[in-house]
Amino acid sequence: MASLIEFREVSKIYHMGDSVVIAANKISMRIERGEFVAIVGQSGSGKSTCMNIIGCLDVPTEGQYLLDGQDVGGMNKNKLAEIRNRMLGFIFQQYNLLPKLNLLENVEVPLMYAGLGAHERKERAAEALARVGLSDKLKNRPNQLSGGQQQRVSIARALVGNPSVILADEPTGALDSHTGREVLGILQDLNRQGNTVVLITHDNSIAATAHRIIRLEDGCVVYDGPSTDPRAFVHAGIPVAQVPGEGGAAT
Amino acid sequence: MKLWESLKMAFSNIWSSKMRSFLTMLGIIIGIAAVMVIVGLGNGMENYMTESFESLGINTLTVSIRGRGSSRTVTADQMYQIVADNPEYLDLISPTVSMNTSVKFGSETSTTTSVTGVSEDYLKIKDYSVTTGRGLEYVDIYNRKKVCVIGSYVNETYFSGNGVGQTFKLGGNQFTVVGVLQEKADSEESSTDDAIYIPYTTASRLSYTGFMSSYTITVKDVDTADKGKTAVEDALYKIFADEDAYTVTSMAEMLDTMTKMVNVVITILAAIAAISLVVGGIGIMNIMLVSVSERTREIGIRKALGAKERWIKSQFVIEAAVTSMLGGILGIAVGYGLSSIATIIATNMLSVDITVAPSANSVLMAFGISAGIGVLFGYLPAKKAAQLNPIDALRYE
């Protein structure tokens, strides 16, 4: 059986005026079903590019990206939208809830685009919100909630369509450390229930929640292995703790 | 995704910024209302004119003869012959001789009653019907009899409703009433009910005029009235060899000319009013473009969650169309309101009996146009929204 996510020498090259930016340089990796993987790197390392490609928001310039065995590269925009709807659940740093809709309606959005009827949508959205502990606030607007609660709504929205991959982009970035840990706990629970979770972060302490770390530097994979290995947290041969300005701009 | 969902979303978005939506609609409201009132006014004027002309007899030609010098003239027989020569266009003819004679009913003298000498076909030409007694007949004409038919006002006022068989004096001659006409104008004084019709031959003799200066001819078909008119003119030209010696007026043609003029004016006015619809449409486009940039992030989120381009596009087009259609509905309501006000003003202040009534067609068209404007001017912003790159849109602050 094919891997859930497979990168075959994926490159992404941007042309900005005269200069050429290689955001991803022949990255190859596989992520299997049920894994909890953190893609770690400082800004400019190519992790956002990886996340966009995994999330089918972007396609590789070169190489192949196979999602559940299907080559995403050749798909048109409509097909990509369908894949995002069916197979991916996004969790963003800024929650990205729709402010005019209440929680239930927010969680219903992916199901609406999947073409489900109103009754089934409401049922499944309520169920998803119950899983993140927000069944008592279905009719609230996002701005009536704390940051942690909003992020839980966005988790509910990510998992409501039973996606193959839950893709979390800096999910704790806007939260204090306590609520951040809560959110990570939910992600761990989801993984234990069999969901594949891909976490994108620059923060080693958060990446350590995952079972496997893929570390990117300058568009290349520099480490791919279990999070228990100390080398997972080494930056360019130097232990990360000693790198000055951790989390700052990379070269 | 179903249309219903898009509509619901459009309504909630419009509702969430009521003030802005209303101001956006204003252009459409004003445009639709203005076009409706102007078209309604046009319809009202046309109806008013048609009614006025119909009461005069829209299928009639009026011939008035001035003659040429004293020698050349036309006799009633010649006129009858012209009608007989053109049976495909012309139908009936009656000379009309107006008399300025006093009418004495016993001791009473009427100054308002009109006395006209006509032929036996006149009642048919005017579509008058006799309620009691009989109309004028050919023998009356032929024998220059001193008989007459009277209008209902004359019958009621001077003969207490029993006019038939009674007599009265007309310029010293005794006339016998042979028939009473049906009421036409509420039996008022000086109206068409205050009239007496006598044989034209009798009238001609009494007024000592050798020839009849005025004729009324009916045409077979209102649509070929102009052909009938030409036939009469050609025949008269043969007799007089002078175009100034006679005038032939076709009621249908006059109505047609006036209707055309009114329509031209109304069309120009409506076109000017329609410019505000275009301005309104541009207003909608403008606000939709603002809305697209304000909602860039929302569009990014929706795309990330699986919205296809055509869904985003249709959502914005539907929103623009709904905005425009709501404007259209409000405009129709305002248009009806203004039409009633215009009617009241026309009737009470100008004392003209015009009803400003927008036709159902123009209302439907106004609604269709407003929807069309929404779709047309909403398309560009919607396309822009649909083509946003989701990555950029998600990053948009």
Contacts between the chains, C-beta under 8 A, distances in Angstrom:
chain1	res1	chain2	res2	distance
A	52	B	391	5.6
A	55	B	304	7.2
A	57	B	303	8.0
A	57	B	304	6.4
A	57	B	390	5.1
A	57	B	391	5.2
A	57	B	394	7.8
A	58	B	391	6.1
A	77	B	308	7.6
A	77	B	309	5.9
A	78	B	308	5.1
A	78	B	309	6.9
A	78	B	310	7.8
A	81	B	303	6.8
A	81	B	306	5.3
A	81	B	307	6.4
A	81	B	308	4.5
A	81	B	309	7.4
A	82	B	306	6.7
A	82	B	308	7.4
A	84	B	303	7.8
A	84	B	304	6.3
A	84	B	305	7.0
A	84	B	306	4.8
A	85	B	305	6.7
A	85	B	306	2.4
A	86	B	306	7.3
A	90	B	304	5.3
A	90	B	305	7.2
A	92	B	394	7.2
A	96	B	297	7.3
A	96	B	300	7.9
A	96	B	301	4.8
A	96	B	304	7.7
A	96	B	394	6.9
A	97	B	301	8.0
A	98	B	298	5.8
A	98	B	301	6.4
A	98	B	302	7.9
A	100	B	12	6.9
A	100	B	13	7.5
A	100	B	16	5.8
A	109	B	302	6.9
A	109	B	305	5.3
A	110	B	305	4.6
A	110	B	306	5.8
A	112	B	1	5.9
A	112	B	5	6.2
A	113	B	1	6.2
A	113	B	302	7.7
A	113	B	305	6.2
A	113	B	306	4.2
A	113	B	307	5.3
A	113	B	308	7.6
A	113	B	311	6.9
A	114	B	306	6.9
A	115	B	1	6.7
A	157	B	305	7.5
